[in-house]
């Protein structure tokens, strides 16, 4: 499953239909359940940005192998909204707070609407559009109409390809407050089954799950019990304390940023220069299925799993690029800790601080054990909300360097994703310094998606690091092990430096 921006998805030419949930104003009621910490912070940021809010969504694109039936699709989307209370909630901004003041609950009023009070309006084009015009249309809809302060929070567009009358593409975009990466993935199976059930009259065989609104309220109760002496708060404070150890010389800041060689200056921005508004983005396959299997078997032979192998390869890449083998980052993890949250739509994401320490190891095989151990050091912190901890310890810097590894092979329907042209999507992102790596293992191999600064030298550093990372993976695939030192390249005949060369 690739994780890309919409611009990188091969949208077909075809007839576009916009599907917009609708509701009567008088059917909404006030709801007293508290917002999750992430939801509250996200909404507060939307208030601060105001009319400049743009390109802040996540979504999914995939093909359904049936003709598009408008009645069946309308039924599908009504049922989708009915199944997830998060989709049927809205926020009203009711009061302002002083500049710099933390987000407060009483800034917003939450409203909800009953499942049977949501309808769906369809707007179908009379003529097909080119692939470019389809992209521009979908991108504009999602960029300008999806907002945490504006309902609906999830919009759907379908495209009936001009070259295939027996299938159609479904693309949806949503605000992050009602969706996370797992929701993006689960929706492929869910929407396909709902559509087929509406088309055929058969049962969809889908499970029923709880409400993200209930989870959010429970999370706030959890957060309210934290104080400065709570063990989880103390551990985060230690992780985010000023760095003095030489092993983290490439990442000196309390909140880990992307590593930089200690003797390299940080980015210098010329006064008055205009920075690119959006980050660079890439998605590429690191390993094919056979290479992935060989890498995994090498990790297993060393007594570890593939995640530990990926983390060890990151450490070796860091050593080769910056001279430091330790690596610090933030790892996002899901907080679906109870069965009732299993496939509920919502933002079920926690943060784990990670400090990988291979110690004195100088080979992949020797390092994978210590790296696996240190990667698990703070694992349980992912279920504790970070926002109240950040307030308690006075830390306002958001995550700067984020690394995610997920094995999605076990997800229901994963074996059909390639045939369905399925991809999870993200909008373009505005940030001058954040670096995010998403590494996904699926049936078709191991994929890397990344976003990072567009400016030099920031972008150059990321590309150099990723080249080193990919090289380490391939060395392990080839030999079952590798060294922290970059192997000497064998010079081919006729190349500069070879015997008899020019």
N, C-alpha and C positions, 0 to 999 in steps of 0.2 A: 504494500500500500504506500504509494508516494504521497508526500505531504508537500504541496506546492501552492504557489499563487495562481490565481485564475488565469493570468496571462500565459502560464506555461501549460495549460490544459488544452488539448486539441479539440476545441469546440467545433461542431459541425455547422454547415450552412443548413438552414431550415426555417420552419414556421415557429415563431416564438409565442408562447402564452404565459402571461403573468397571472399568478394565483395569489390573491391577497385575502387573508382572513378579515372578516368584518363583524361588527357587533353594535347593538344599540346602546347609546350612552346610558339610558335608564336601567340597563341590566347589570351594571357594575356595582359592586358593594365593597365597602372598606374592609381591609383585613389587618389584624393586629399582630400577626406573626412578624418577627424581626428579620431584617435582611441579613444575609451572610456578610461576613467582613469584606470579602472580595467584591460582592455586589454593591455594598455601601460605598466602598472606595471608588469603584468603577463609575457609579452614578455621580459621585461628587466630582470626579474628573470631567464628566460630561457637562456638568453645570459650569465648571471653570472654563472649559474650552468653548462652550456655547455654540454659536453658529458656525464655527470653524471645525466642528466635529465631522470627520470624513474618514472613510476607509478604515473602519474599526469593526471587523466581523470575521467569523469563521464559518465554514460550511463544508459541503460535500457535493461531488458530481458523480453520477453513475447512470448506466443505461439499463432500462427495463425492457425485457424482450417481448413486448406486446405492443399492439397498436395503441395509440393514445385515445382513450374514451373519456370525454369530458365529464360525464356524470360520475364515472368510476373514480376519476382523479379528484373531483370535488368531495366525494364521499371519503376517499382516502385521507385527504387533508383535514376534513372535519373530525374524523376519528383520531388522527394523529394529535391534533390539538386537544381533543377530549381526553386522551390517554396521559397527557402531561400538564399538570397544573401550572408549571413554570411558564408554559406558553400562554396561559390564560391569566397572567398577572401583569400589572402595569404599575408604574410609579408616577406620582405627581410631585414636582418640586414645589414645596409650600413655603419655605422660608430660606433666607440667606444666612450665612455665618461670616464671621470676621475673616479677613484674609490671613492665611497661615494656620487657622484653627483646624484641628482634626475633623474629619467627617463625623456628623452627628445624626442620630436616628430621626430626630424631629425635623430634619430638613425635608423629609419625604413622607408621603402617604402612599401606602400600598393599596391597590385595588385588585379584586379578582372578579372573574365572571364564570358562571356555571358552564359545564361542558356542552349542554344543549342550546346555549345561547350564542354560539359562534358559528357563523356561516362563512362561505368562501366565494369570492367574486373572481371570475375569470375574464381576462382581456386577451383575446387571441388576434394576432395579426392576420390580415387578409392575404398577404404575400410572404414568401420566404425571404430571409435575409442572408447575406453572405456571412461567412465565418467571422470575419472582422467585425461586422456590424452586430452580430450576436454577442461577441465579447464586449464591445463597447456598451451595448444595451444592458447586459447583465451586470457588468462592473459598475455602471452608473446607478442602477437600481439599488444594489447592495451598499455601495459607498455612501449614498445620499439618504436612503430611507431607513437604514438600520441604526438604531440609537437606543441606549438604555432608558431614555426618557420619552420614548415614542413607541406606542403599540401599533401594529403587531411587532414582536421582536424576532420573528422568523418569517422569511419570505421564500417562495418557491417560483422557479421559472422552468418551463419545459420547452424542449426544442424537438420538433418532428423533422428528422433529417431528410433532405431532399433525395438522398441516395438509399434510403432504407425505410420502407413503409411499414415494416413489421416490428419496429422498436422505436423508442424515444429516449432522449436524454432528460434526466431530472437533475436540476442544480438548486440547492438551497443555501441561503446565507442566514446567519443568526447573530444576535448580540451574544457576547461571551457570558453574560449573566444568566442565560438560560441554556448554555451548552458548553461542553468541554470536548476533548478529543475522543473520549469513549462514546459520548453521545453522537458525535459525527460518524463514528464507525458503526455503532448499533443501528443507526437510522437506515443504513443500506438494506439490511434484512427486514427491518420493521416496515418501512415504506413499501418495499417490494411485496411483502406478504399482505399488507393492507390493501394494496392495489389489486392483487390477484384475487383476494377475497371479495372485493367489491365487484370485480369483473365476472367472477364465476359463481358467487354465492356460497362458496365453501368457507369453512372456518379458517381463521388465520393462524390458529395455534400459538398465539403470542401470550407470554406471561404478563401479569399485572404487577406493577411496582409502585412504590410510594411516591411522595411528593417532595421535590427539592425545597419547597417552602417549609415543610416540617423539619427537614434536615438543617436548613439555615437557622431556624429558631433554636434547635437543639445545639448547634455550633456556638451560637451566641451565649447560651447558658454555660457551655463548656469554657468559653473564653473569659466569662465574667468571674470564674473561680480561680483564675491565674493571678499570681502576685510576684513580686521581685524574688521571693524566696522559693518559688516553685522550681522543682528540678529542671523541667523543660526550659523555663526562662533562663536559668543559670547556664545551661548548656549552650543555648543560642548566644547568650552574652559572651561566653568564652570563645565561641567560634568567631564572633564579630568583634573581638577585642583588637586593638592595634597590633599589627604584625611586627615582631622583632626577630623571629627565627630566620636564619639565613636560608633554610630550605624553601621558604616562600618568597625569595627575593624577586621572582618574576611576577608575583601577585601580592604586592605590599599592602593594598587597601583592605580595610576590615571586611567589606562586602567584596567577595572575589570578583575581579574583572578579568577579561581575557588576558592570558599571560603575555608579558612583553620581556624580551631579553633585558637584563638589568642595565646593560651599557647602551641601550637604545632610548633616545628621547621619545616622550609621548607625542601624540599628534599636535602639531602646531597649526593653528588656524590663522590665516592672514586677516588682519583687522579689516572689516568691511566685506570680507568674502562671503558669498552666498553658498551655503551648504546644500547638497542635494536633499530634497524634502523627504525622500524615502530610502530605506535601507536596500542594500543589495540582497539578492536571494538566489539560492541554487538548490537543485535536487539532483542527486546522481546515485547510481548503483555502485556501492563499494565492492560487493562480492556477489557473484551469481550463485544459484542454488548449490552447485557442486562445491564451489569455493567456501560457501557458508558452512556446509556440512563438514568440510575438512578443518576449517578453523574451529568449529564447535568440538570436533573430536580431539583436536590438539588440546583444547581447554580441559575437556573431560579427562584426558590422559594425565593431566597435571593436577587433577583433583579439584577442579573448579568448574564454573559454568561459563556460558558465553558472555554474560554481562561482565563478569570479572575479567574476561579476556579483552573485551572492548575497553574497559577502564584501564587495564594494563597497557594496551596499545596507545591510549591517550597519554599516559605517563611517559612512555618511551618517545612519542612524538614531541612532547613538551621538552624532554631532555635534549633531543637532537636540535630543536629550534631555539630554545632559550637557555639551555645549560642547567635547568632545574628539573628534577624528576618528580617532585611533589606537585600535585595539582589540586586546586580548590575550585569548587563550583557549587551551584544550587541545582538540585534535581527535583523536578515536579513529580508528584505521585498522586494516585487517585485516593479519595477518602470514602470510597464505597465499602465501608467496613461492615455493613449489615446487608442481609439478603434483600431487604425492602428497597435499598438504593441501587440494586444490581444494574438495571437498565433504565433507570429514571433519567429524564432529561434534566440537566442542570450543570452547575460549575462545581464539581466535586474534586477539587484540586488542593493538595497540601504541598508544603515545601520541605525538603530535607537538605541540611547543610552537609556537604561532602568534602573531606580532605583526604585524598589518596596519598598514601605514604609507602612507597616500595622499599624504603630503608636502604641498605647497602647492596641490594640486588643489582646485578649488572646484565641479567638476561631476562627475557620474557618468562621463562620457566621458573626462575627463582623469585620473580616479582609477583606472580599472579596470586600466590597465597597471601602475602602481606597486603596486597591491594584489595583482595576480596574481603579481608578482615576489616580494613579501615573503611571500605565503602559501606559496610553495615553498621558502623559505629553509631550513627545517629538515625538509623532507619525509622525507629518508632516515633520520631518527632514529626513525621509527615502527617499524623492524625491530629496534631495539636495546631490550632489556628495560629498563623504567624503574625497577623496584623496586631492583635492585642499584645503580643510579645514585643514587637517592634516599638509600640507605644511605651511599654513599661521600661524598656532599656534605652529609650531615646534614640532609636535608629530609624532614620527616614529614607535611607537609600534603597531603592527597589533592586531586585536581582539584576545583576549586570552580565554574568556569564552563567548560562543555563545549559545543562546537558541532560537529555532524556534518552533512555534506552527502553524499548518495549518490544516484547515478542508477541506478535499478533497472530501467529499461526493457529492458535487454538480458538480464535473468535469464530462464532458460528457463521458460516457462509464465506469464510476467508478463501476457500478454494475456488470460488466463483468471481472474485474481485477482478482478476485480470481479464476474464472474458467480458465482464460488465463495464470495462474501462473505468473502474472506480478509483477515485482519489479523494482524499480529504484536502480541504483548501483553507488558506488563510489570506487575509487582505494584505496589501502592502503596508509596511510599518514605518512610522516616523520615529527615529531615535539616532542619536549621534554616537552612542558608545555601546549599546547592548549587543551581545553575541549569543545566539541560540543555536544549539545543535540538537536535532531530533534524529535518532538512529533507530530504525525499525527493522526487525527481522520478520519476514513473511515467507510464504511458500516459494516466491520467485526470487529470493535472495535477501541481501541486506542493503537497505537504502539509507542515505543520509540526506536530510533536508537542513538548510541553514539560512539564517538571516544575520546580517552583520553590517557595519558601517560601509557606506559607499565611497568614503574618501580615502586617499592615500595619506599615510602608510597603513591605516587600519585595515583596509581590505586586503592589501598585500600580505600583511601578517597572517590573516585568517587563511588565505589561499596557501601560503607556505606551510602553515600548521596542518591543514587538511591533506596536502600532498604527502607530508611526512607520516601522518596517521594512516593513510591508505597504503603507503609503502610498507609500514610495519605489519599491517594485516596480511598483505600479500606474502611477506617474508615468512610469517607463521604458517600460512597456508602451504607454502612451498616446502618448508623445512621442519615444521612442527615447533620451532623456537626461533628466537633472534636475539640480538644483543642491543643494549642501550646505545652503544656507539654505532653510528651509521656504517654499514658494511662498505668496504672499499669497492668501488665500481671497477669491474674488469674492463680494460680498454681493448676495444676491438681492433683488428688489423686495419691499418690505413688511417686510423683516427689519430689526432694529435697525442703524442706521448707513447704511441705504440712502437714496438721495434720495427724499424724500416719505414715508419711513418714520416710525413713531410715535416 
